[in-house]
Amino acid sequence: MARAPRTTHQVAVIGAGIAGLAAATEAAHCGLKTALFDDGRLGGLITNVAAVHGHPGSEGATGADLVNTMLGAALEAGVDYQPGAVTELASMGSHWNLPGNGATALRVILATGAELRTLGVPGEEALTGRGVSQCAFCDGGLYKGKDVAVVGGGDGAFQEALHLAELCANVTMILRGRKPRARPAFVRQTADLSNMHFRWNTDVQEIIGSDGVDAVRLTEQNGDEETLSIAAIFPFIGLAPRTNLAPADAARDDDGGLIVDTGMQTDQAGLYAVGAARTNHGGQVVHAIADAKSAAHAAWRAI
């Protein structure tokens, strides 16, 4: 049987979160034949966000709404959207092959985002989906009127805590340090809520429960221990870049983010990385879009 011919693109964008959607749209606007592969996760982590902040024109919109708007813009620009995960990426010198997708591209923009880090403590894996969740927007309603905890000190943790505070009796934020990393506006909002409580300089040691979460065992930095009764725990302790598709010898930082130049190109010819897949990503929607535009224009200049 004859092998099906490969589809050749000038640019292939892998990952259809904010950075990927913006990169594909910008590349298409540059006149490049562009394909967008959604990596099996259209929208990525931002679809869990109840209200987007820091993106002019979308302030207060849900993450899912923003994704749908940007997908519509990409399609209107002429992007060839191909739902489905990319499982392999191979450099052929002058171009890149996507063997499982029957496609090749002169330039590839990796916008594969990141995964939420887990606590790695006893009880977490066994109780995931039964009181351990990383999406308050999805699961918060299950714990209406109950006591819950949020772990983390960044924007994501504070946004999730603010959402939970509207539903739950009490929300306890557990932070390893004394100073949160979140934007001051989020910190001020939590400080004004009577049902918001804080455990500073504290680590989670164990999540306790059988059919669901019953409590969490905490240790303060001074050695004091506490068992806090809760119905659910929401860990938001940072992101792990998803860069497994990039060649193993591509330069990465200690967290696994791909190292890029000012045009978002990695040390692999024709391979770019944007958004949370790259090192030193700013973490906000506007940063992802800026990355995307830089990569698209760099690819256009190179082609």
N, C-alpha and C positions, 0 to 999 in steps of 0.2 A: 504493500500500500504506500502511495506517495505521501511524503511528509507535508503537512500543511505549511504554506509559506508563512514566514515571519512578517509581522507588521513592523515597519520601521518608523520610528518617531525621532524628531530632533531632540525633544526633551521628554523624559519620563519622570513624573513626580510620584514618589511612593509615600503614601500616607495622606489622608484627607481630613486632617484636623485644620486648625486655623492657618498654620504655616503652609501646609500643603495646598490648601484651596487657594490661598493668596499667591503662592508661587506659580501654580498652574495658570491662574487667570492672568498674571503679569506676563508670563512667557507667551501665552496666546496673544495678548495685546501687542507683544513685540513681533508678532508675525511668525512665531515658531509653531511647527506641528507638535502639539503637546498632548500627552496622555496622562491621566490621573488614575492611579491605582489606590483604592481606599484601604488596603492592608487589612481588610476585614473589620474595620472599626471606623466607620464614617463619623467624623467629628472628634473622635478621641475623648480625652478626659473632660473637655469643656462642656460636653453634653450633660455632665452632672451638675453644672453650675446653675444656681437658681437665678442669679442676677449678675450680668457682666458689668465690670467697672473698668474705666480707663480706656474705653474705645469710643471716640466721638461718633455719634449717630446711633450707637447701640447701647447707650448707658441704661442699665436696668433691664434689658432684654435677657431672656434665658439663653444659656449657651446653645441649646438646641435650635432656638430661633435664629441665632447668629449663623450657625452652621448652614441651616437651610437657605438663608439669604445669600451666603457666600457661594454655596453650591449652584444656586440659580445664576449668579454672576459668572461663574466659571463656564457653565454650559452655554450661556449667551455669548461668551467670548469665543466659543468654538472648541473648548477643551473636550477631548475624547475621554469621557469618564468610564472607567472599567471597574465595577465593583468586584471585590475578591482579593484575597491576600496574595502578596508576592512572597514566595518561599525561597527564592534563590536569585542571586545577582552575581553575574560573572563578567569580569573585565576581559575584553578581547583586544585591548590595545587601542584601536581607533574608535571603538564603540563598546557598549555594554549589552549583554544578553540578559533577558528575563526568561529563562528556559521554561518555567512552568506556566508562563503567560503567553508564550508564542510571540514575543516582542523583542525588539532591539531598540536602542536609543543612543544617539551621539553623546548626550549628556543626561545624567541622572541626579535628581535632587531628592535627597533623603529627608523626609519630614515625618519620620516614624514616631516622633514624640517620646514619651516616657511612661513608665509604670509607677504606680504608687508603691513606695517602700513599705514593707511590713515590719512589725515590731520584733518578730522572731522569738517570742516568749512562749512558754508552755500554755496551752489552751487556745492559742490564737487560731491555728489551722483547724483544729477540731470544731471550733465554734464559729468559724466563718460562715455567714449566712444564717446564723442562729443567735445573733446578738453582736457579732463582730462584723462591721460594715465599713466600707470606704466611700459611701455615697449617702450623705444625710438627706439630700434632695430626693433620692429614691426610696430610702427606708425609714426616714425620720417619722413618718406617720404611724409606723408600727409601734412606736414607743410614746405615743401621745399621753401626757399626764404622768409619765414615769421619769425616773432619774437616769441620766446617761452621762458618759464622759467622752471628751474629745482629747486626743493626744497630738501635740504639735504646737508650734509657735509662729508659723508662717501665715500668709494670706489665706491659703486654702483652709487651714484649721480654724481660723477666726470666722471665715465666711460660713463654714459648716456649723460652727457653734452658734452663730447668730440665727441661722435658720432653725436649728434645733430648739433654741430658746423660745421660739414662737409656739412650739408644740409641746415641749417637755416640762415637767415640774421643776427640775433642776438640771443644770448643765455644769459639769466640772471640767475645767480645762487643766490638763496635765502637761507641764512644760519642764524640760530638763534644765533650763537656765532660769535666770531671773529677768531677762529682757527679751520680750517677744520680737520676732523679725517682721511681723506683719505691718502693713501700712498703719500709720497713727490713727487714721479715721476708723478703721476696724477696731483697733484697741479701745478707742474712746467709746464706741458704741457698746462694746461688751461691758465696759466699766460702769455704764449707766443702768445695767439690768440687775434687778434684785435676785433673779434666779440663776445668775451666773457666778460661779465660784472658781477659785484658782488654787492649784497646787504647784508652787514654784520649786525649782531645784529638785525635781522628783522624777524617778524612773519607774516604769511599769515592769514588774517582775513576773507576774503571772495573771492570767485571766481564768477565773474560777467559774465552773458551772458544768452541768451535764447535758440537759436538754436545751439549755439556753444560758446566757450569761447571768450569773448571780452577783458577782463581785469582782474586784480587781485588787491585787496585792501590790502596794506601792512601797518604795523605799526612798526616803529623802537622802540628800547628800551627807547629812550629819549622822546617818545610820538609823534614824527612826523609821519604823515600819508602820503601815496603816492598811487595813482592809476596808475598801470603800464599796458599799453595796450599790450596784447599778443594774439596769436591765439591758444596757447595750454600751458598746465602746466603739468609737470612730477614730482610727489612727490616720493622721495626716502628717507624716514626719519627713516628707520630701519625696523626690522623684529619682528614679533610676533610668537613665537614657536607654532607649531601645535601639541599639545599633548593631544587632547581630547580623544584619544583611551586609554590612560593610565588610570588606576583606579583613581577615584577622590581623594583618600587618598594618592596617590604617592607624595613624597616630591618634591616641585617645588620652584623655586626662585620667586622673585617679578614680573618678566616678564612672568612667566609661563613655563620656561625651566625646564626640569626634572633634579634633582640633582643626580649626579652619582659619583661612586668611580673611582679609576685609571683604572679599567677594564671596565668602562662605564656601570656598573650595577646600576640600581636604587635601592631604598629600597624595591622593590617588587621582590621576589625571581624569578629568571629566566627571568627577563625583563631588557633589556639594552636600552640605548638611545644614539644616535650618531648624529654628525652634528648639525644643527641648532635646533634640538629638545631638546638638552641638555643645561644645564647651562654653561656659560662661554665658549661657542664655539668660536674658533679663527676667524671664518668667511671666511677663504680661502679654496681653493680646497685641498691643502696639509693637512690642519687641519682635514677636513672631512674624508680624506682617512686614516689619522693616527688614528682617532677615530674608524673607521670601522675595521681596523686591530686589534686594542686593544679589541674591543667587540667580534670579531670572535674568537680570541685566548682564551679569557676568557670563552666563551661558550664552546669551544672545551675542555678546561681543566675541566670545570664543568661536562660535559657529560662523 
